[in-house]
Amino acid sequence: AATTHINIAGKVKSAYQSAAGSLGLQLGVAGIVALGVESIKMSTSFGRAMEEVRTQAGASQSEVNKMKDAILGLKGVEGSPIELAKGLFQLESVGIRGAIALKDLRVAAEGAAIGHADLTETTGVLAAAMVAFHEPVSSAGRVMGELNAIVGQGRMHMDELTKAMGSGIGPVAHAVGASLLSVGASLDVLTSSGFPAQRAATLLTTSLLKIAAPTKAATTALESIGLKQDSLANAMRGPSGVVGAIKMLEEHLHGLSKTQQVDVITAAFGGARGDKIIIPLVDQLKLLEEKYASVNAGGKKFAGDVAAWSSTSAGKISIATSEMDKDLVKLGEAMEPLAATFLVGVADVAGVLTTLPAKVHKALQGPVFDWLVHTGKLAVGGLL
């Protein structure tokens, strides 16, 4: 048994020295052990995160195994393997799998990098948008660019946009013909006006439904300014979505006093306080159009923004750091069997010690024995 433990120790040291040499480092024994412990902890955490993709997101074990290798082989993106695994969970949870999931994960990592946002949050909102608006795989980059621009143009962070999307606005907007682009621009105007993102999304959802299917009272109010029952709904299904509908409404309100305008909007959209959303959008139509143009531009220049960021010193350092994290996880995976054997050996020794007579226990007590116990606890604690 002693010979086996010595051989294992030699293999561990050799493997760590080899890894250190590939990094151009000269580590002492303490440094090698520290590197090993950290790499095993990282690989274990990565494994747990990937296992959640199977147990919680419904992916098969075969899918998980393939994606583990794919994530560790993903080059040129920012994000540790653990962060990427958590991002993958967001995609797999909505049924996006395989090569498509990997492509979307890369796009989300790029979006998080240039937007200085959390990778998990970014992947979650990208997944939600892709599914809710029935976007094709080829549109992932554009959608990510629009989402980043929506955050940048409004008074919100990515986690707040995630909560806004969680209100259910995406599926409703798609059902009534409103694009992500126009919905995002509307949220930007509303959050800039003081509305919390989630509240704005909830109220906007109500207003979209009212535009798509006006009540009898709403139809009467709209007809009073020369609009037919389906005029705004048809405009919303046009190229500019919500912006087109608001512009048409503003044009037909033109010439009325502010009081008269509010009366018409309240009569048409007042139920469930929908007027609270429509009034600021009409009042700030010019700003709405500017936000729409900016979000549109963000979607079109996403690839260029990623390329520009990747060429900066900060981008290169972030990507290099992420590659080192992947290498550490690979090292940890390679060392896990040896670590497991080592821990079993420690347990065996502990078991033997507990069977020794009390006199032997007393004889062993002292600085050396205490050091061995302390070192063993540290080793076991660091690896678990």
N, C-alpha and C positions, 0 to 999 in steps of 0.2 A: 504493500500500500504506500509506503514511504517513497519507493522508487517511482510509482505512478504519479504521486503528487509532485515530485521533483521534475519529472518529464513534462507534466502539464505546465508547471511554472516556467520551464524553459521555452515551451511553445508560445506561451503568452508573451514572454519577454521578447522572443524573436519576432513575433507578429507585430508587436507595438513598435519595436525598433525599426522594422521594415517600413511601417506606416510613417513613422517619424522621419525616416530617411527620405521618403518620397516627397515630404513637405520641406525638405532641406533643413530639418531641425536636429539638434543634438540634445536629446532629453536624458536626464538621469533616471534612475529607477523610480523615484517618487513621481517625476513628471510622466513617465510612461504609465504608471499605475493610474494616475489622475486622468490621463487621456483615455485610458481603457474604461475606467468607471463611467466617465461622461459619455463615451460613445455607446456603451451598453445601455445606459439610461435613455439616451436618445433613440436608439433602435427599438427599445421596449415601448417607449411612448408612441413611436411611429407605428409599431405593430398594433397597439391598442386602438389608435385612431383609425387605422385601416380595418380593424375587426368590426368597428362600429358601422362601417359602410355595409358590411354583411348582415350584422344582427339588427341594425336600426333602419338602414336604407333599403334593405331587400336585395342587395346584390348577391350573386352567387359566389361561392368560394373561388371558383375558377376566375371570375371577373376580378375579385379582390387580388388574387395572386398576380394576374397580368398587370393590374393597375399599380401595384406596389413596385414592380420592376419599371413600369413606364414613368412613374413619378421620380424614381431615383435616376432615371435616364433623361429626365427633362432638362434640357440645356438652355442657357441664356435667359432665365427668368429669376426674379427675386422671390424669395419665400423658402423657408425651411421645409424639409419633407413633412414635418408634423403639421405645419400651416397648410401645405398643399393637400394633405390628407383630409384635413378639416374642411377645406374648400371643396374637395371632391365629394364629401358627404352631402353638401348642399345640392350638388348636381345630381347625384345618384338618388337623392330623396325625392326628386320630381321626375324620375324615370329617364334621365339623360345618362347614357352609359357608353362604354367602349371608347372608340376613337373620337366620337363626338364629344363625350365628356372630357377627354384629355385636351381636345382642341379648345373647348370652352374654358377649361381650367387655366390653360396658358393665357388666353385672352384676359381672364379675370385677374391673374397674377400681374399681367402687364398694366391693366387698369388700376389695380391697387398701388402699383409702384409709382406711376406717373401722377396718381391722384392723392398719394400719401395717405392711403386709407387701409383699414384692416382687410386682410385677404379673405377671411371667412365672410364678413359682411358684404364685401364686394361680389364674391362668388354667389352669395345668396340672392342678392338683388338682380344680378345678371340672369341667374337661373329663372327667377320669377318673371322677369320681363320677357325672356325668350319664350317661355311657356304661355304666359298670359296673352301676349300679342301674336302668337303663332309665327314667330320669326324663323326663317330658314337658317340652317347651320351656317351658311355663307355670310349671314348678317351679324354674327357675333361681335366682330370688331366694331362695326358701325353702332350697334346697340350699346356696347360698352363705352364708346366715345360719347354717345348721347347721355348716358347715365352720369358719367363724370362731369359733363358740361352742365347737366341739371343741378348737380350738387354745387358746382362752381358758380352758377348764375343765381342760385337761390340762397336763402339764409338757412342752411341746413348742412349736416354732415351725412356721410354715407349711411350710418346707422339710423339716422332719422328718415332718410329716403327708404330704407329697408322697412321701417315701421309704416311709412305711408303706403308702400306697395302692399303691405300686409293687410291694409284696410279692405282689400278686394277691388280696388279701383281698376286694376289691369284687365281682368276678364270682362268687367262691365264696359270699360272703354272700348275694348275690341268688339264687343257685341253690338255696340251702337255706332261703330265705325270711326271712333276717334283714335288717332295714332299716339304712340308713346311720346313722340316729339311734341305734339300739341298739348298733351296732358302734362308733360314735364315743364313746358314753358308756363303753363297756367299755375302749376305749383310754385314755380319760381316767383311769379308776381305776387301770389298770395302769401308765401312765407316772407318775402321782402316787405310785405305790408303788415306783418306782425302775426300772421296765423301760424301756429305750430304745424309742422308738416303733416302729421297724422290726422289732425283735425281738418286741415285743408283738404286732404285727400278724401276724407269721409263726406264732407259737404259737397265737394266737387262731384263725387260719385252720384249723389242725390240729384244734383243739377243736370248731369249728363242724361240721367233717366227722364227727367222732366222735359229736356229738350227733345229727346227721342220720341217721347209719347206724351204730349201735352194733354192735360185734363180739359174738360169742357170750359171751365172758367179761364184756364190759361189760354185756350184757343180764342176765346172772346177778347182777352186782353191783347193778344198778338194781332188779331184782326183789326183792332182799333188803330194800329200803327201801320197797317198795310201788309202784314205778313199772313201767309196761309198757315194752316195747322202744321204742315210738314216742311215749311220753308227752312227753319233752323236745323231740323234733323238732316235734311238733304245737304245743307251747307257743311254740317259737321262730318258728313261722310265724304266730303271733298278732300282735295289734296292738303289743305291746311288745317283740317280737323276742327278742334275747338276754337282755334283762332278765327277760322272762317265764319263760324256761327256767331261768335261775339262781334266780329266786324259787321256782319249783316244786321245784327240787332242794334248796334250803335248807329248805323246809317239810318235806320228807320226811327230811331229815337231822336235823331237830329231835328232841331227846331222846337223841341219841347223844353219847358223849363226843367230845372233839376227836380223840383217837386213832382212834376208830371212824369218824368222819367222813372223816378223811384216808385211812383204809384203803379205804373205799368209793369215794372220788373217784379214788384211785390205780388201783384195779382197773378203774374205768370209763373213765378218761381218761389213764392213766399213759403209754401208748405215745407216743413222740416228745415226752415231757415235757409232755403236755397238762395234767397235773395242776397244773403250776406256774402255769397261767393260771386254772384253775377255782377252786383253793383261795382265792386272794385275792379273786376276784369273789364267792364265797359268803361269805367272812369279812367283806367290806365291802359287803354287799347294800344297806344303807341309803344309803351314799355313792353306789353305782351308780344307785340310783333318783333321788337328788338330781342327779347329773350328767345323767341322762336328761331330767329335767324342765328343766334349764337349757339343754341343747342344743336341746330342743324349743322353748323360749321364744325362743332365738336365731333360729331359722328363721322364726318368726312375726313377729318385730319388725324384720326386716332392712330393710324399706322405711322404717320410722320412724327407724331408726338412720342410714340414708343421708341422709334429709331433715334430721335434726338436725345431722349433721356438715357438710352443705353450707351450713347457715345460720351456722356459726361463722366467725370471722375467719380461722382457719387454713384452713378448707375453701375459703372464697372466694379466698384468696390462692393456694392450690394449684391451683384450677381456672383462675384467671386466668393463672397461670404456664404452665399446660398449653396454654391458648389462644394465648399468645404464642409458644410453641414451634411450634404448628401454623402460625402466621403466618410464622415464620421459615423453616419448611420450604417453604411455598408461595412465599416470596420466592426461596429458593434454587433451586427448580424453575424459576422464571421466569428466573433469571440464569444457569443452567447453560449454555444455548447461547452466551451472550455470553462466559462464562468459557472455554468450549471454544475459541471463536474466538481469544480473547486468548492462550491457551496455544499454539495453533498459530502465532500471530504471533511469540511469544517463541521458539519452536523455529525459525521461519524466519530470524529475526534471528541466532540462534546459528549456524545453518547458514551464513549469509553470512559471519559473522565468521571461521569456521574456514577459509574459502577465501581470506582476505586474505593477502597476502605477509607475510613475517616482519617486514619493515621497518615496515609499517603497524601490525602488532600492537605492535611496540615503541613506535611513535609514540603509539598509543592508551593505553598504560599510564599510569596516574596516578590521582589521587583520584577524579575524575569517573567514569572507566571502572570502577574498583573499586566505586564506589557503585552504578553501574548493574547490575553483575554481582550484587552482594550483594542488591539490591532484587529483581532478577529471581528469584534463588533463593528468597527469602522468599515471594514471590508464588506461585511454582509449588509450593513445599513446602506452603504453607498451603491450597492448593486441592486437593491430591491426598490 
